[in-house]
Amino acid sequence: MAVSYESVFIDDDLLLAISNKTPELLGVGYVGVISNGRGSLSGAHPDGIVTDDWIPVSAEIIIRIRSKLASLDGLFVAKTKSGVDGTWLIPNLNPLLKYDVIARLDGRNDVIGSDLTPKV
């Protein structure tokens, strides 16, 4: 199984500054900071789709926070299923944070794209 994604890069120091500046981010009331933004991660044609042996498939796509703070790292953000054509989209992500994308298909090992920044 393969998964591709579109991403842009934001400096690690900026992410660390955001994390250190807002310790309240760890509280439930700050979930919007994590998952309410104008960025998105997606898989689109021709090269960004989920495939199994080069054939587009519908698979579970899971988004988790990637952070230097242990209390944030791995925090679940969103889940969707790619279409039968292999395309997928997770909108409303904070472009100042980084995320891991996990593609999961029964009978296959997970495929992970790590430390990704949403496209604005």
N, C-alpha and C positions, 0 to 999 in steps of 0.2 A: 504494500500500500504506500502511496506517496501523497504528500500534501504540500502545496505551495501557498504563498501568502504575499500580500503587498505590505510594505512597511517603510517607514522613514526613520531616520536616526535622530535621537536627542541625547545630548551629553549626559553621562552618568552623574556628573557633579550636580546638574540641575535636578535630577531625580532625587539624589541624596539630600539636597537642600530642601526640597519639598517635604520629604519624609521627616527630616529633623526639625523643620520649622513647625510642623503640625502634629504633635504627639496625640492630639485628640482624634486624629485620623483612625486610630485603632478602635474608636468607639463606634457603636452601631449607627449613631446619628450622622456619621461622616461617610457612609457608603456611597452617597452621591458624588463625593470627590473622586472615588475610584471608578464608578461606572456611569457617570452622567456627564458626558462631554461631547465634543464635536468630532472626535476621531472614530475610525473604524478599522477593523481587520477583516480581510475578505479573501476569498479564493474565486478567481474568475478565469474565463477562457482567454487565451489558449493555454497558458502555462500554470495557472493558479488553482486548478481543480483537484479534488480528491479522486484518486484512481486506485484500482486494484489490478495488478498486471496490465497496466496502461489502459484499462477500461474504466470510464467514469462510474462512481458508485455513490450511494447515499450512506454517509457515516456520521457518527456523533462528533460534534466539534465542541470542545470545552475550553474556556478561557480562564486563566488563573493569573493573579498578580505575580510579577517577578520583582523582588525587592531585596535590598541589602539588610532590611529590617526583618529579623526572624519572625516577628509577630505578624507581618504582612505577607511574607513570601509564601506562595502557594494558595493564597486566599481565593476561593471560587468567586468568579464575577458573572459569567454567563455560559449558556449552553444552547446549541442549536443543532439541527441536522442538515447536512448538505443535501442539495437536491439530487434527483436521480442523474442529473448531468454533472454532478460533482461540485457545483458552485455553492458558495456559502457567504454569509455576511453577518458580522456582529457590529452593530452601530452603537453610538452613544458612549464611546470609551474616552477616558481622559487622555489626551495626547501627551501629557506631561509624565505619565506613568508608563512602565514597561509591562509586558504580558507574555505568558507562555500560551501557545496554541497546541492543543492535544487533539489529534484525530483518532477516533476509536472505531474499529470495525470488528465485529464478532469473528473469532477464528484467526485474527491477525494481531501482531504486536502493535502497540500504540506508536504513532508517529508524532514527534514533538518538534515544534518550532519554538525556540526559546529566546527570551530577552528581546521581544519585538515591541516596536513603538507604533501606535495606530497612525494611519494615514489621515490627514486632515483634508 
